[in-house]
Amino acid sequence: MDGAGGPGEGPAQQALQSLSRRLQVQEKEMELVKAALAEALRLLRLQAPPSSLQDPPSSLQDPPSSLQDPGLTAPTRASPAAPAGLPPSCSPSLVSRGTQTETELEMEASPGTPGLSNGPPAPQGGSEEPGGTQSEGGGSSSSGAGSPGGAGSPGGAGSPGILRLVQPPQCTDTARRNSSSSPSERPRQKLSRKAASSANLLLRSGSTESRGGKDPLSGPGGSGSRRSNYNLEGISVKMFLRGRPITMYIPSGIRSLEELPSGPPPETLSLDWVYGYRGRDSRSNLFVLRSGEVVYFIACVVVLYRPGGGPGGPGGGGQRHYRGHTDCVRCLAVHPDGVRVASGQTAGVDKDGKPLQPVVHVWDSETLLKLQEIGLGAFERGVGALAFSVVDQGAFLCVVDDSNEHMLSVWDCSRGTKLAEIKSTNDSVLAVGFSPRDSSCIVTSGKSHVHFWNWSGAVGVPGNGTLTRKQGVFGKYKKPKFIPCFVFLPEGDILTGDSEGNILTWGRSLSDAKTPGRGGAKETYGIVAQAHAHEGSIFALCLRRDGTVLSGGGRDRRLVQWGPGLVALQEAEIPEHFGAVRAIAEGLGSELLVGTTKNALLRGDLAQGFSPVIQGHTDELWGLCTHPFQNRFLTCGHDRQLCLWDGAAHALAWSIDLKETGLCADFHPSGAVVAVGLNTGRWLVLDTETREIVSDVTDGNEQLSVVRYSPDGLHLAIGSHDNMIYIYSVSSDGAKSSRVGRCVGHSSFITHLDWSKDGKFIMSNSGDYEILYWNVAAGCKLERNRYDSRDREWATYTCVLGFHVYGVWPDGSDGTDINSLCRSHNERVVAVADDFCKVHLFQYPCARAKAPSLVYGGHGSHVTSVRFTHNDSHLISLGGKDASIFQWRVLGAGGSGPAPATPSRTPSLSPASSLDV
């Protein structure tokens, strides 16, 4: 039971908590009883013939012909093919994914007079929950009876994701309903019905033969299906999330679920642009290829950025993407030929909880094809550092993993075989490299160490090589806490940058008795020169083609060029809002590429300065909205930055510091202002041109999860974690607002909401899977008769629970697997962001169980939000903790633009009937 109830004080709150604890205990006891009864009933059902169902009392008579389904002929109405025990006046409730050997029946009486042929009239207030409130979800504002097909129906405690088609109750004999059993017998009957439902669920995994050879929702009939015997139209479907029933009413225009579209959508997605760069917490992440493309990574994608040439982007740039990785990329290395690239990924888990092993991919940057997969199953936790050998044309690859011992291994690149391996150190290893003059010499550096390794052994013989270590001796110099980077000089010496801001020059020297090298070596490496270069740590060193060296500082954000003897020649300072220098790469001519700790990629030189070409957020992202008539979108997150992006130019238009975490946002229909919800209960309205705050309001002290303007722009709805929706009237320009009411009735925090097309109603979801409807025009009143909302049209569809989108939920979902959903403006497709780093594309409406989808990877964290641009030409998706923003081009029937010249991975059919692309 959710603890998210309404606010209470004193004894009342204590009583509610006591009742909650008692109910939890009783639910656990009920589960044990159900399990025992379910097994017994399963065995009985397999042995008993269909005629074993008890005959109904003779007092039940056939209903008048006017109450029967006009779509059925007279012989069909009186057909003896109905299951024994079911009077023609009652409709069966078909278990949509239970056993097919028997049809589970619900014999509930209608609370009112029958309605049209597609189902009975809307449920009356007496059938709703106490207080007249009944949600479509499992939560309620109090307790007690549910709506038709609600908590009292069989399967109320079914497994997650179970869907039921509930037929219209047409029995009108209320006397029998009230007198069929005594009060003492009703709990026993309810328990029996739940146990029967559990028995049906246990048979889900049975053979095809035991299920009639057909999935219940795959067709209207069949030799083993009883559904073909009764062509009765249902009024609702029911699904279960964490055992809670969620009832959704079928629109009147849908005569059968089989009429709804099936299969994946004709539209597809192609990754157009990736905003962001992972400089905050990674190294070895920026290189320039022979083609002039800049290669870097973010999330699971390695980006190849063209600073010049190609359509779109600042300076006429463009992007290509290597998307072969299944989890976040942690490091890169470029082959001496400038074409091949090695990229290492971290360990992770798939959607079923199975571990994904870290691995290194060697791939061709021209064709984006994987050439070799190295080390699958050989590394632990992740790949921390990589380096190709130089003198032998890159025949070998050195890898350091992220295990406790930081295993150092050497691999044959062409064969993918391991030649040597050794435990390096228990301290962090931050960099690795081959000597450019001798492939038998390998250097590693990291926490308080510089190690010089000698590799020897038979080339091409797996596992026959040996690695011996010589430790760098600091001698009279202070040992720094970290040595993040090093570079080889042409004459053979090595320069290291450390956390003290010093550049140390290392050379070979004979050891004496007092300072022997590790392993009893006669020769060791020592410091021959020191220069204080920066205030704070040195994060990057780069050897230029002219023999000079560049160093990048952390705290002082300076780039310094050094000549022979470590004489400073020239320097430049990176602006503070870009962060410190993380990586340096030399481009064409005097051009430099600089990656920063605030996930920006800068381009320029020491004389003219630097300007950004790639920018991104630095922390978890949640807020996303698209402009109503421009190809622009706005994002916000835990880094407290509010950013407006130009999707056509692939650039940041502007950003401001919110001072607080931004969690949600929405543009006014005029596009002149945007509302932003914060984690403190505050929400702001900003002018999109001047960036000035024109309104600052606080509603409660809990975080806001959704803000949404009505289609006409006259109202603004604010969904809060205090379980309320605050409604404001808004001026025509969106600058002024005043509160007109509150929507009170949810028993948990608000997660999603949408306005109707006429701007008078709201549909909302909450954390305990409720679906409620509100009449804003009538004073923010809760729509107690949910059946009346079945045909209402919605201006947007972002609620994750509802009849039109229930097919997007996967089997076994716990209710948190889907973070965001968005229907396209042309109402043809639905995009879904899930907890497993994937973006899905479904047909709309998606109201069939196990609906197939196209699945797109690339994010390295839970995808928190998806939104279509104003003309459905693009889809924007946000990665959570990977801080990435993906801009997808929509191709096909509803998309625009040609397919990319270089395709992504070949689509393949996944076990979930989805295409993984």
N, C-alpha and C positions, 0 to 999 in steps of 0.2 A: 504494500500500500504506500502510495506517495505521501510524504509528509508535507506536501505543499498545500496546506489548507488556508482558509481565510484567517485574517488576524483575529486573535482572541486574547483575553486577559484573565488572570487569576484562576479561580476554580474552573471556569469554563474551558480554558486552555488545558488545564491538567486533566480534566475529564476526557477531552478529545484525545490527548496523548495516551491515556489509559485504554480507551476504546481501540486506539490504533494498535497498541501492543497486543491486546487480546485478539484482535482480528488477525494479526500476523500469525499468532500461535494457532488459531483455528484454521487458517489457510494451509499451514504446514500439515496439520492433522488431516485436512481434507485431501491433500495431495496423496498422502499414504493410502487413504481409503479408496480414492479414485484409482490408484495404480492396481490395487488388489481386485477391485470390481472390474476394471477394464480388461484385465487378463481373463477373468472368468467369462465376461460377456463376449470377448473375442472368440473363445472356444465355443460358446453356445451359438454364436452367429454362424460359425463355420459348419456347425452340425445341423442347426434347425432350418427347416424349409421356410420360404416366405410366408406361408399360411399360418406360421406360429404366432404372428402378431395378433393380439387380443382384439376380438370384434368390438365395435363400439356399442354403446347403449342404444337400444331401439328407439329411444326418445328423440334421437337426432334425425331430422327429416331433411330431404333434399331442399335446397333453397329454391325460391321462385325462379322461373326462367329468366326474369329480368336481371337477376343477380349473377347469372352464369356468364362465362366468357363468351361474348358474341362471336369470337373467332373460331369457336368449336362447333361442329355439327351436332345435331341432337343425338345421333347414336354415340358420338364420342363422349358427350356429357354423361350418359348412362352406361358408358362402356364398362364391362366387367373386368377390364384389364388393370383396373386400379388395384394397388396392393391391398391384401386382405386387412381389414381393420380400419381402412381409411374411407370415411364417407365422402361421397362426391362433393359435399358442400364445403370441405376443407381442402386447402391447397398444401402440397408437400413442400417442405423446406429442403432443398437439395444441398447436400454437402459437396461443395465444389471440389475439394481435394481430399476426400476421405475414401473409405472403401467403396468399391463399385458393386460388391456382392449384395448389399442391401441399401436401400434409400432411407436416410434418416428423416423422420417425420416430426414436424412441429404442429401441434394442434392447439394453437392459441386462438381465442375468440377475438373478433374485431371489436374495438371499443366504440365504434360508431357505425353509421350506415355505410354500405359499400358505395364506391364512387365509380369512376370511369372504368373502361374495360382493361386498361393497362395496370390497374391496381386499385386498392381501396382508397378512400379519402385520407387526407392528412390525419395523423394520430391526434386525438383530442388531448386537452390538458390533463385529464385524469390519468392518462397512460404515461405521462412524463414523470420526471423525478419529483420528489417532494419540493414544494416551492415552485413547481411548474417548470423547472430547468432540467433538461436532459441533453447532454452533449452527444455528438456523434462518436466521440472517442470513449475510451474506457473511464476517464475521470468524470466527476460530476460535482456539482456544488453542494450536494449532500449525499445521502445514500438512498437505497431502496430500489424500486422497480425501474426497469428501463423501458425504452421505446420498443415498438415491435421488432422482434429479432434482437433484443438487447441482452442485458446481463442474465435474464432468466432463461434464455434460450440455451439449447444444448451447446456444449463447447465453450462455455463462458471462460474456461480456464485452459483453452487450447494452446498449442505451441505457437511460437511467433510465426507470423506470415500466413496463417491459415485463412483462407477466404471462403465465405459461404454466400450462396445466393438464396435470399429469404423471399419466399413467395407470399402473396397477399393473403392474410387471414380473412376468411369469408364466413366463418361460423358466427351466427348472430344469436345463438341460444345462450343468453347471459345467465339464465337460471341454471343451466347445466355447468357453466363455468364456475359459478359461485357455490354450487352444491356437489360438484363431482367428487370432492374429497374434503375430509375434515381438516381443521388447522393442523392437527398433529400429524396428518399424513402428507401434507404439502412439502415439508422439508425433505421427507424421504423420497418423494417423487422427483423433486428438484435434483437430489443427489443421484438418483438413478439416471436422469437425463444427462447430467454431467459425466457420469461414468460411461454411459453409452457413447458420448462424444469422444471420451478418451479412448474407448475401444476402437472407434473409427480412426483416430489419429495413429494408433499403434499399427494399423494395417496400411499406413501410407507407404511403407517400404516393402510391401509385399510384391509378389511377382506380377508380371503383366497379366497373366491369366486370372489371378485372384482379383484384379481390379477391372475385370471386364475388357482388358486389352486396350483401354483408351483412357486418356486423361479426361477428367470430367469437364474441363473447359475447352477441350480441343475440338469438340463437335457437338451437335445437338442430339445425337443419338448413337446407335450402334447395337450390335447384337448383345453386348453385355451391359448396356446402360438403360436404366429405367427412365432417363430423362426424355427419351424419345416417346415414351408412352403418354406424357402429359406436356403438351405444348403451352404451359401456363406461364404468363409473363410475370416476372418478379418486380418488386418495387424497391429493393435494396440489396446491397451486397455487404458482406461483413468480412473484415480481416482482423487478425489478432497480432498485437505487438506486446511482447512480454506478458502474454496471458490476458491482455485487456482487449475486449471486443470493441471494434470501431465500425459502426454502422454508417453506410453512405447510401443515400437515396438515388435511384436511377432517374435521369431526366425522362420526361414523358415522351420525348421524341425518339427514344431508343427502345425498340420493340424487343430486341434480343441482343445479348452480348456478342453473339456471333456476327452481328452487323458491323461491329467496330473493326477498325483496321488492325491488321496483324503483320508481323514481320518488321524488320528494321526500317527506318525512314529512308527515302531516296536521297535526302541531303546527307552530305558528309562534311567533315572538318579537316582543314589543313592548317598546320601551325604556321602562322604568318610572321609573328614577332614575339620575342621574349624580352620583357623589361626586367632589368636587374642583373647583378653580377655578384657572385659569392666571394666577397673580399673580407667580410666581417670576421670569419673564423677559419679561413683556409689559406694555404700557400701553394706554390707551384701551380698557379691558376691563370697565367697570362703569357701567351707566346704569339709570335708572328710566323706564319707559314711562308713557304716559297712563293705562293700565289699572291702574297700581300694581305691575305685575310688574317684577321686577329682571332685567335681561338681562346675561349675561356668557357667557364661552366657555371650553371646555376641549377639547383634541383637535380633532376635526372638527365638533363639535357646539356650536351656540349654544343656551344654556339660558335659558328664561324661567321664573323662579322666583316663585311667589306666596307672599309672607310670611304672608298671612292668608287663610283660607277654603280650602275644598277638603280632601279627605280625606288623612290621613297626614302625616308630616313634623313637625318641630319647630314648634310654634306653629300647627299646622293648615295647613301650607303644601303646595304641590304643584309639579310641574314640567311644562312642555311643551318640546319640542325641535325646533329647525330643523336638519335633517340634509342639506341640499342640497350641502354642500361635499365635495370629494374629497380634501382634505388639510387640515393644521392651520390653524385660524383664528388670525390674528395681531392683528386690530384691529377695532373697532366704531365706528359713528357712528349716532346717532339723529336722524331727521328732525325738523324743528320741529313737525310735527303730532303727535309722540309715538307714532306708529303704525308708520311705515315705518322699516326698519333697513337699514343698509349694513354688510356684513361682508367683510373681505378675507382671502384665504388665501395661504399660502406655496406655492412651487413644490414639486413632488415627482415621483415616478415611479410608474407602475402596476406590476402584477405581471410584466409582460413587459419591464420596463426602459425603457418609453417615457416621456418627460418629460410631466408634467402642468403646464400653464401656470398661473401665478397669475392670479386673477380677483377681481372684486368682485361680490357678489350684493346686489341691492336687493330686499327682500322685505317682505311684509305680516305684522306680528306677530300679527294677529288670526286670519288664515287659514293662516299659515305657507306661503303660496304665493310663489314667486319671481316678482317683477315685471320685473326687468331684470338682465341679465348684462353687466357693464361691463368693458372692457379686456382681453378674452381675446386673448392674443398681444401685448399692448402693454406688459406689465410684465415685469421680470426678477427672478428669485429669489423675490420675494414682495411683498406689500403691507404697507408699514410703518406708514402713518398715513392716516386718512380724516377728512373734515369736510364736512358739508352747509352750504350758505349759509343765512343766517337771514332777512335783510331781504326777500327775494323769495320767501318761502314754500318754501325749499329746492329751488329750481330747478336748482342746480348742486352738483356734488360735486368736491371737491379730493382728489387721490390722490398720495401719495409712495411710490415703490417702493423696493426694497432693492438696486437695482443700484449699481455703483460711483459713478455720478454722481447717484444718488438723484433720478431724474426726477420733476419736479413737473408734474402735468397737471390740467386743469380739464375736466369732462365735463358734458354736458346729461343730466340724470337721466331725463327723459321719453323721449328718443330714444336714449340710450346712445352718443352721439357725442362725440368728443374735440374741444374747442374751442381749447385752447392747451396747449403743452408746452414745458418748458425744463429744462436741467440745473441742478439747484439747488446742490449742493456735493458734494465728495468725502468730507466728514465725515458722521458719523451724523446723521440727522434723527429726532428723537424725538417731535415733536408738530407738528400743523398745525391752523389754524383760520381761518374767515372772520370778519371784523369784523361784529358784530351790527348795525352802523349803515351799512355800505357793503360790498357784495359785491365791489367791485373791489379791496378791500384784503385780502390774505392774509398770515398770519404763520406762519413756521416757526421752530423752535428745536431745538437738539441739541448736538453737541459744539462747545463754544467759540464758539457763534454764536447770534444772533437776527437773522433776516432778515424784512424787510417788503417784500412783493411788491405791485406794482400790475398788475392785469389789465385789459386793454382789448381791444376787438374786437367784431365783429358777432356778436350773440347768435344762435345757431342755425345759424351758418355753420361747418361743421367745419374746424378747423385754421387759422382766420383770425385768432384772437386772439393777443395778445402779452403777455408777462410780463416786467416789469422789476423789478430787485431794488435795495433800499436796505438797507444793512447797519447794524444797531444799533451805535452808538459807545459804548464803555465809558468812554472818557475817563480821568479820574483814578481810577476804580474798578478793582479787580483783576478781570481777565477770568477767570471760572470755567472749570473743565474741562468741565463739562456743565451744560446748562440743560434739565432734563427736562420742565418743564411751564410753562404760562402761562394766564392768564385775562383776559378783557376786562372792564373796569369800565364802569358805565353812562355815566360822563362821557367815555369815549373813551380813557382811559389804559389801559395794559397792565401787569399784574403778572407777573413771572417768578420761579420758584423754581429755585435752582441748587445745585450740589454743594458750595458753601461754607456752605450753611445760610442764605443771605440771600434776602430778598424784595426785588426791585428794581422800582421804578415807572418805566415808560418813557413819555415824552411827546414830541410833535413839537417840533423846534427848528430854527432856521435854521443852516445850516452856515457855517463860516468857511473861509478859505483853507487853514488848517493841517489841518483835519479835514473834508475833503470827503466826501460820501457816495459810495458806489459808483455808477458809471454817470454821474458828473457831475451828480447831482441837486442841486437848490438847497435841498432840505429833507431833513432826516434825523431819526432817532429817537435820543434820548439819555436817560440816566438822570437822573431828577429827584429821586428819593428812594431810600433804602436802609434796610432794617431787618433786623437779625440775628434770625432766628426760631427756628432749630433747630441742634442739634449734629449735624453731618453733613449729608448731602444732603436736599433737599426733593423728594419724589417726586410729590406731588399738590397741586393747588390747586382749590378749588371755590367758585363764587359762589353764595351762598344767595339765596332769594327775598326776604329782608329787606335785601339789599344788603351784608351782611357776607361775609367771606371765610374759608374754612377752609383750613388748611395741614396736610399730613401729613409727619412727619419719618421719615427712614430709620433713622439710628443711635439716636435717642432715643425713637422710637416714639410721639411725642406728636401729638395732634390739638389745634390751637390755632385759636380763633375770633378774627378781627381786625375791629375797627371802622374808622371813617374815620380817616385819618392813620396807619394800621397800628398802632393801639392794641390790645394784647391784652385780650380780654374774658373768655375762659373757655378751659379746656383740660382734656384727659383723656389718660391714658396707656394704650396698648394692652399687654396682658400679653405678656411676653417669648416665651412658647411659641407665640404666633400670628405672630410676626415683625414686620417693619416695615410701615408704611402704604404701600400701592401705589396705591390709587385710592379716591376718595370720591364718593358720590352722595347726593343729598338725597331722602329718602322723604316719606311723608305726615306733615304736621304738623312736629314737631321731630325726627322719626326720621331717623337717618343709617345708611347702608350703607357699610361699609368693607371693601375688599379688601386682603389682606396678602401679603407676600412668601413666606409659608409656606403659600400656597394655601388660605387660610381666608377665608370671607365672614362678617363680623360685623354685628350689628344692635343698635342702641341709640341713646343720645344722650349728650351731654357731661356731663349731670348724673347720670344713673343708671349710666353705664358701658355696656359692650358684651358681648354673648354670641354665640357662634358659631351660625350656622344652616347653613352649608355648610363641611365640612372635607375635607381630602384629603392624600395623600402629596406629597412634594416631589422625589422622584427615582424612578429606574427600579424597577418592581415585578416580583416573580417569585413570591413565596410566597402561596398561597391555599388555604384549606380551609373547609368549611362544617360547621356544628354538626350533631351526629347527630339531634337531635330539636327544635331551635328554629330560627326564621328568623334566624339569626345567621351571620356568617362572619368570618374572620380573615385579615388581609393583612400582608405584610412586604416589605421591599425594600432598596434601596441607601441610603435615608435613615435606616436603622437604627431605624426606628420599627416597633413591633408594634401593630397596631390591631385592635380587635374592633368590628364594626359591627352595628347592629341593623337588619335589613332591613325590619322592619315599621314602625319609627319613622323610617327613613331618616336615622339619626344615628349618630355615633360613641359607642359605649358606654364605651370606655376605650382608652388607648394608653400604652405604656411605651417607654423608650429601651433598645434592646438593646446599645448600644455597639459593635456589629459588624453587618455586613450580613446580613440574614435572607433566605434563598433558598427555604425550603420549610417547610411546617407541616402538622400533622394533629391532629385532635381524637381523644382517647380515646373509645371507644364510650359511656362513662358521661357524657361531656361535662364532667367535673370538671377535667380537665387537658388541656393541649395541648403537643405537642412541636414544637420549632422548630429547624431546621437552619441553621447559619451558614456563612459562607464560609471559616472557619478550621479546619474539622473539628470544632468544638464543636457540641453540641446541648443544648438546655435543655428542661426540663419545667416549665411554669408552672401554678399554680392559677388557674383562670379567674375565680374569685370574688375572691380576695385579691390576685391578680396577683403573688404571691410565687414565686420560683424554688425549686422543690422538688428539682430534680436538675440537675446540670451535669456533662456528660461530654464527653470528647474522644476521637475515633476518627481517628487519622492527622492529617496536617497539610494535607489538601486540602479543597476546598469540598464541602459536602454538597448533593446535588441532589434527594433525595427522602427523606421519612420517612413511614412508613405503619404504623398499628396493624393487627393481625389482627382479624377480625370479632368474635372473642370477647374481645378486649382483653388476651389473655395474652401476646402477643408484640409486639415493635416491630422493624421492619426499617429500617435506615439505609443508603441508597445513597450512595456516595461517589465522588469523582473519582479515587480511588486504585484504581478497578476492583473494589472489594469491596463486599459487602453485609453489614453487621454485624447480627446477630440478638440481641435481648435478651428475656429473660423479664420480665414486668411484673406487679406486684402488682394486686390486684383494683381498688384505687382509682387505679391508674396512677402513684402517687407514687414507688414504688421500682422499680428495674430492675437486672438483672445480665446480663452478656453470656454467652450460651450457645454461640456459634459465629460463624463467618464463612463466607459463600458466596464461594468463590474459583474463578474460571474465566473471567470476562469478560476480553477483551483490550483493552477501552477503558472509559472512565468510564461509570458507571451514569446513565441518563437517566430511566427510569420503572420502576415495579414495582407488582404487584398480588398480593393474597393470594387463595387459593382460599376457597370458602365454608366449608369445614371447618377452615380455619386451619392446614392442614398443608403446603401447597405455596405457592411463589412463582413468578410469571412476571416476567421482567425484560428490559428493553431496554438497549442500550448505545450509545455514540457511534459505533461502527462497524457498527451495524444488526444486532447479534446478538439472537436471541430464545432465552433459556435458561430452563429450569425447574429448581426446587430443591425437594428434599424436606426441609423443616425438621424435621419430626417424626423423621426418621431421622438427624439430625445434620448438617443443612445440606448434604446430598449433592446433587451435580449429577445430574439425571435424564438419563442417557445415552440412554435410549430415548424420544425425544421423541414418537414416535407414540402412546405410552400417554397423553399429556397432551391428546390432541385432543378428548376429551369432558369434560375437567375443567371445572367451573363456577367462575366467579370472582366474588368478593364485590363487587369494583369492576372497572372496565375503564378504566384510564388509560394503558396501554401503547399507543404509537402504531403498533407493529408487531404484527400478529397476524392470523389468518385472518378473524376477525369484523369487522375494521376496515380491511383493506387497500384497500378501495374508496375510502377518503377521500383517498388520495394522488393528486395531480394528475399529468397527463402531464409528463414532462420534469423531475420533481422531483430535487433534488440531495440529498435526505435531511434537509435542515434546514428545509424549508418548513413543517412542522407542528411547533409548539412544545408543544402540549398537547391532550389529548383526554379526554373524560369521557362515560361512558354514564349515562343516567338511571337512577334507582333502579327504575323500572318496566320497564327493559330494552326500551324502545321506540324511543328516539332516541339519537344520539351527537352531542355538540357538539364542535367542533374550533376551535382557535385557530391561525391561520397567521401567516406572516411578512409578509403583505401587508395588514395592518391589518383583517382580516376575521374574523368569527365565522360558522361554518358549522353547519347543522343537517342531519344525515343520518338516514335510517332505520337501525334496528339489527335484525339484523346488517347491516353494510355490507360485503358480500363479493362485489361485482361491480365490474368495472373501469368507470371513468368514471361512478361513481355520482352521480346528481344530488343537489343540495343546495339549501337556502335559504341565501342569503348576506346577512349584515348588516354594514353599515359604520358608521362613527362614530369608531372609534379612529384616532389619528393616528400610531401607531407599531406595531411588531410586537406582536401579542396574545400575551402570555406564558402565560396560564393561563385555564382555564374550569372551573367546577364547578356542579353542580346543588345546590339546597338540599334539605333532608332529605325534603320531600314533592313534589319536582319542580315546585313552583309557580313557581320563579324559576331563572334561570341567572345566574351572576356571571362577568364577564370582566374581565381586567386588561390595560390598555395598558402597554407597556413603558416607553419613555422619555417618553411623554406623561403618565405618573403618574395616569391616570384609572381609575376603577372604574365599570363599567356594570352595572346591575341590570336584567335583562330579565325580563319576565313571559311565562311559557309559556302560550300560548293554543291552543285546539283540543282534539283528542281527549284529550291527556294533561294539558292545562293547566287553569288555574283563573282565574276572573274574566272579566268582559266585555272586549271589545276597546275600545281607547281611543276617545274621541269624535272626536279629531282624528287622522286617519291620517297615517302617514309617506308617503314617496314611493311612487308607484304601482309595484308589482313589475313587473319586466320580465325576459324570458328572456335570460340572458347567454350568450356563446359557449361557455362551459364547461358547458352544460346545467344551470345553476344559476339560481335566482331571486334577483335582487338586490333586497333590500327595505330 
